[in-house]
Amino acid sequence: MAVTYTTIASTTLTGTNSTITLGSIPQSYTDLRLVFYLWDATGGAATAFIRPNNDSSSVYGQQTFSAYSSNQKLTTRLANNNRWNINIRQQIPVSLDQSMYGWVDFFGYAGSTRKTVFWYLNINNGMLERSVGTMTGTSAITSINIEHNIGSFGAGSRATLYGILRA
Amino acid sequence: MGSLQLIASANANSGDRNSAFQFTNIPQTYTDLLLYLSLRTTDGSAETESKIFINGNESIAYSLMQAQGAGISVTVAQNTGLSHWKFITPGAGSANFEFSGTFCYMPNYRLSSVYRQMSISSNQTNTNSNNRNTNEVSAFTGQTSPVTQLDIFGVSGNIARYSSVYLYGIDSTP
């Protein structure tokens, strides 16, 4: 029986770090899923963001729905950005025990077409966001960076990359 | 062997079920848990709710942030001090073919250094545009005990015939 959901790589921080890199991604899967579990060791208005292939050019777009603060909702559109912002409305939690978590699905990551992603984000009972992202770059994705915009993620933060293979 | 492993499944194929779908003795060898559910309850409403709680405990405080879609409207609500987590489910008042398509993701379910959290996404076909048909939930409880049991049941009403649930373990080890 073919194995359809495989762990490619997993990193759990043993200390603080501003970046988690998942590199040397095999090109043999159909799609990818990146599961993240992150907390902020720095404080302040922290945002986590994603860059495939460490590409910082203005090729990213996203549309995010946010539900927060007991009854608030918001949609945000970002175009021609230099990254995908994982969290829009609320900063990253500052303790491991209440880490924000979610996952990013990369569809057709190994192809030479524009990339589409979809991700879920949850921050305990205070916020949820659902986003769709596009990337006008057409290169196959061979690495993924998860980065902190102003500081570092805390020890115990985790990023795991799974390969999904179609039948 | 892949990273996604079926731990157990349950169904109500033989008839309506007046007891919870219950997964006990969940192995403590995975990183995360994933539940897939197709649910309907016997509550007479067209749209109702199902509940999920951990370790057989409805006495601890559960809380959640949820966004719900009904027709062209979206409502957001935060609930605290609940006895369980919850999500939308068709009831007996809906058309016979309507079941929810629900998945629940629980990261780090066995780590005692973090609180228990769950992401719930529940959707259902619903021919009444005034009823909720999309439900996104970010669920939280200030408990750190490893999850060894999960219970799923109707908030009101029993589990309807042909409902089913699958529990998977996800191993993050490459």
Interface residues (C-beta under 8 A of the other chain):
Chain A: V3 T4 Y5 T6 T7 I8 A9 S10 V35 Y37 F65 A67 Y68 S69 S70 N71 Q72 K73 L96 D97 Q98 S99 Y101 G102 W103 Y120 N122 I123 N124 N125 G126 M127 L128 R130 G156 R158 T160 Y162
Chain B: M1 G2 S3 L4 T31 D32 S63 L64 M65 Q66 A67 V74 T75 V76 A77 Q78 N79 T80 Y105 P107 N108 S113 V114 Y115 Q117 S119 S121 E136 V137 S138 A139 F140 T144 I170 D171 S172 T173 P174
